[in-house]
Amino acid sequence: MIAALRAEAERGAVVVLATHDPEAAAEADAELALDEGVASWPRPLAVI
């Protein structure tokens, strides 16, 4: 499934994945964490 989402992202789609699986999250370009309603960026999206 991650490969299919990555392929869509490479075609220009914005892909948002909500998961509790750290291995799936590690495949993402960035990571936004929510903890008791507070958002933080453990791995921000690189801006080019």
C-alpha positions in Angstrom: 0.0 0.0 0.0 2.8 2.4 0.8 4.3 1.9 -2.7 0.9 2.8 -4.2 0.7 6.0 -2.1 4.3 6.9 -3.0 3.5 6.4 -6.7 0.6 8.8 -6.5 2.7 11.4 -4.6 5.3 11.1 -7.4 2.6 11.9 -9.9 1.8 15.1 -8.0 -0.9 14.1 -5.6 -0.9 15.3 -2.0 -1.1 12.1 0.1 -2.0 12.2 3.8 -1.5 9.0 5.8 -2.8 8.6 9.4 -1.2 5.7 11.2 0.0 4.4 14.5 2.6 2.2 12.7 6.1 3.8 13.0 7.4 1.8 10.0 4.7 3.2 7.8 5.3 6.7 9.2 9.1 6.3 8.5 8.2 6.0 4.7 6.7 9.4 4.6 8.4 12.6 3.5 7.4 14.3 6.8 5.8 13.5 10.1 3.2 15.5 12.0 2.5 14.1 15.5 -0.6 14.8 17.6 -0.3 14.4 21.3 -3.4 15.3 23.4 -4.5 17.8 20.7 -1.1 19.5 20.3 0.6 19.2 16.9 4.3 19.0 16.5 6.7 18.2 13.6 9.2 15.4 14.6 10.2 15.4 10.9 9.2 18.5 9.0 8.6 18.6 5.3 11.7 19.8 3.5 11.0 22.9 1.4 12.9 23.1 -1.9 
